[in-house]
Amino acid sequence: MKPRIAVDMDEVIADVMPKFIDLYEKEFGKRLSKEDYWGKKVYQIEGAQKIRKYLFDKGFFRDLPVIEHSQEVLKELQAHYDIYITTAAMEFRTSFEDKYDWLADHFPFIHWKNIIFCGDKSVFNTDYMIDDHPFNLQTFKGKGLLFTASHNINETAYTRVNNWLEIRAFLAEERAKRK
């Protein structure tokens, strides 16, 4: 049996930031720079809480850009690991179809049986979890990898990965240790 990896969707393989930046500009007439939201989510900027409401809109998750190198690295990793896409979709019930269709378009090599829509990720029993939210890694019993996102830059409790090329290198080292 191959080792298993749980991979979060939003802000790990699907880039929500360009959409939030566009929505902020639409609502407030100002284009955000990275410095404006670095260290928090866009909707945590003072006065911008109403931006979060868009997460509940049908279509919000359908056209997100793909995080650079995620497709090629995940495809390569399938030779060594069972890959599961794990997305906490329960809060945003309109997101199911959008997320499923987005994954089918951008990650057709991930079988539908390996896509898990959930609310609480503490139930996962994989060897690795790649996620941008530290709270998802807190109860995880395997090796948690924190994928860098604006809201987690001050977190130091987990192994940090800044991009998919770093994930590729990290997991190659892990495989070398097991040999």
C-alpha positions as CSV (number, residue, x, y, z in Angstrom):
1,M,0.0,0.0,0.0
2,K,1.3,3.4,-0.9
3,P,1.5,6.2,1.7
4,R,-1.4,8.6,1.5
5,I,-1.5,12.4,1.2
6,A,-4.6,14.6,2.0
7,V,-4.3,17.8,-0.1
8,D,-6.5,20.8,0.8
9,M,-8.1,22.6,-2.2
10,D,-8.5,26.4,-1.4
11,E,-5.3,28.3,-1.2
12,V,-3.3,25.1,-1.8
13,I,-4.2,24.0,-5.3
14,A,-7.0,26.7,-6.0
15,D,-5.9,30.3,-5.7
16,V,-8.7,32.3,-4.1
17,M,-6.7,35.5,-3.7
18,P,-7.1,36.9,-7.2
19,K,-10.9,36.7,-6.9
20,F,-10.9,38.3,-3.4
21,I,-8.7,41.1,-4.6
22,D,-11.0,41.7,-7.6
23,L,-14.1,41.6,-5.3
24,Y,-12.5,44.1,-2.9
25,E,-11.7,46.4,-5.8
26,K,-15.3,46.1,-7.0
27,E,-16.7,46.8,-3.5
28,F,-14.3,49.6,-2.4
29,G,-12.8,51.0,-5.6
30,K,-9.3,50.3,-4.5
31,R,-6.9,47.6,-5.7
32,L,-5.2,45.8,-2.8
33,S,-1.5,45.3,-2.7
34,K,0.0,42.2,-1.0
35,E,1.0,44.4,2.0
36,D,-2.7,45.4,2.6
37,Y,-3.7,41.8,3.4
38,W,-0.5,40.0,4.3
39,G,-0.9,38.4,7.7
40,K,-4.7,38.0,7.3
41,K,-7.5,37.1,4.9
42,V,-8.8,39.9,2.6
43,Y,-12.2,39.9,4.4
44,Q,-10.3,40.5,7.7
45,I,-9.2,43.9,6.6
46,E,-11.1,46.5,8.6
47,G,-14.4,47.3,6.9
48,A,-14.1,44.4,4.4
49,Q,-16.1,41.7,6.2
50,K,-18.8,41.9,3.6
51,I,-16.4,40.4,1.1
52,R,-16.7,37.0,2.9
53,K,-20.4,36.8,1.8
54,Y,-19.2,35.9,-1.8
55,L,-18.0,32.6,-0.5
56,F,-21.6,31.5,-0.3
57,D,-22.4,32.5,-4.0
58,K,-22.9,29.8,-6.6
59,G,-20.0,30.1,-9.0
60,F,-17.5,31.6,-6.5
61,F,-15.2,28.5,-6.6
62,R,-15.8,27.5,-10.2
63,D,-13.2,29.7,-12.0
64,L,-10.3,30.1,-9.5
65,P,-6.8,30.0,-11.0
66,V,-4.7,26.9,-10.3
67,I,-1.7,27.3,-7.9
68,E,1.5,27.1,-9.9
69,H,3.0,23.6,-10.3
70,S,0.3,21.9,-8.3
71,Q,-1.0,19.9,-11.3
72,E,2.4,18.6,-12.5
73,V,3.6,17.8,-9.0
74,L,0.5,16.0,-7.9
75,K,0.5,14.0,-11.1
76,E,4.1,12.9,-10.4
77,L,3.4,12.1,-6.8
78,Q,0.7,9.7,-7.8
79,A,3.4,7.2,-8.7
80,H,4.5,7.1,-5.0
81,Y,1.3,8.1,-3.0
82,D,-2.4,7.8,-3.0
83,I,-3.6,11.4,-3.3
84,Y,-6.8,12.6,-1.8
85,I,-8.2,16.1,-2.3
86,T,-9.8,17.2,1.0
87,T,-11.9,20.4,1.0
88,A,-13.9,21.7,3.9
89,A,-17.0,22.5,1.8
90,M,-19.7,22.0,4.3
91,E,-19.8,25.6,5.3
92,F,-20.5,26.7,1.7
93,R,-23.1,24.4,0.4
94,T,-23.2,26.0,-3.0
95,S,-19.6,25.2,-3.5
96,F,-20.0,21.4,-4.0
97,E,-20.7,21.4,-7.7
98,D,-18.3,24.2,-8.4
99,K,-15.5,22.5,-6.6
100,Y,-16.2,19.1,-8.2
101,D,-16.3,20.6,-11.7
102,W,-13.2,22.7,-11.1
103,L,-11.3,19.6,-10.0
104,A,-12.6,17.6,-13.0
105,D,-11.3,20.4,-15.3
106,H,-7.9,21.0,-13.7
107,F,-7.1,17.6,-12.0
108,P,-8.8,15.0,-14.2
109,F,-6.1,12.5,-13.1
110,I,-7.5,12.5,-9.5
111,H,-10.3,9.9,-9.4
112,W,-13.6,11.1,-8.0
113,K,-13.3,8.5,-5.2
114,N,-10.3,10.5,-4.0
115,I,-12.2,13.7,-3.6
116,I,-13.5,14.3,-0.1
117,F,-15.9,17.1,0.8
118,C,-16.0,17.5,4.6
119,G,-16.4,19.8,7.5
120,D,-13.9,18.5,10.0
121,K,-10.6,17.3,8.7
122,S,-9.6,15.7,12.1
123,V,-11.0,12.4,10.8
124,F,-8.4,11.9,8.2
125,N,-5.9,9.1,8.7
126,T,-3.4,9.8,6.0
127,D,0.4,9.9,6.2
128,Y,0.6,13.6,5.2
129,M,-1.7,16.5,5.0
130,I,-1.0,19.7,3.0
131,D,-3.2,22.5,4.2
132,D,-3.1,26.3,4.6
133,H,-5.0,26.3,7.9
134,P,-3.1,25.4,11.1
135,F,-6.3,24.4,12.8
136,N,-6.6,21.5,10.3
137,L,-3.1,20.3,11.2
138,Q,-3.6,20.6,15.0
139,T,-5.4,17.2,15.4
140,F,-3.8,15.5,12.4
141,K,-1.8,12.5,13.5
142,G,0.4,12.2,10.4
143,K,3.0,14.7,9.1
144,G,1.4,18.1,8.5
145,L,2.7,20.5,5.9
146,L,1.6,24.1,6.2
147,F,1.2,25.7,2.7
148,T,2.0,29.4,2.9
149,A,-0.9,31.7,2.6
150,S,-1.3,35.3,3.7
151,H,-3.2,34.4,6.8
152,N,-0.7,31.9,8.2
153,I,2.6,33.7,7.7
154,N,3.2,34.0,11.4
155,E,2.6,30.4,12.2
156,T,5.7,28.4,13.2
157,A,4.4,25.2,14.7
158,Y,4.4,23.2,11.4
159,T,6.7,22.3,8.6
160,R,6.1,25.1,6.1
161,V,6.1,24.7,2.3
162,N,5.9,27.8,0.2
163,N,5.1,26.2,-3.2
164,W,4.6,22.9,-5.0
165,L,8.3,22.6,-6.0
166,E,9.2,22.6,-2.3
167,I,6.5,19.9,-1.7
168,R,8.1,17.8,-4.4
169,A,11.5,18.2,-2.8
170,F,10.3,17.5,0.7
171,L,8.5,14.3,-0.3
172,A,11.5,13.1,-2.3
173,E,13.6,13.4,0.9
174,E,10.9,11.6,2.8
175,R,10.9,8.7,0.3
176,A,14.8,8.6,0.4
177,K,14.6,8.2,4.2
178,R,12.3,5.3,4.0
179,K,14.6,3.3,1.6
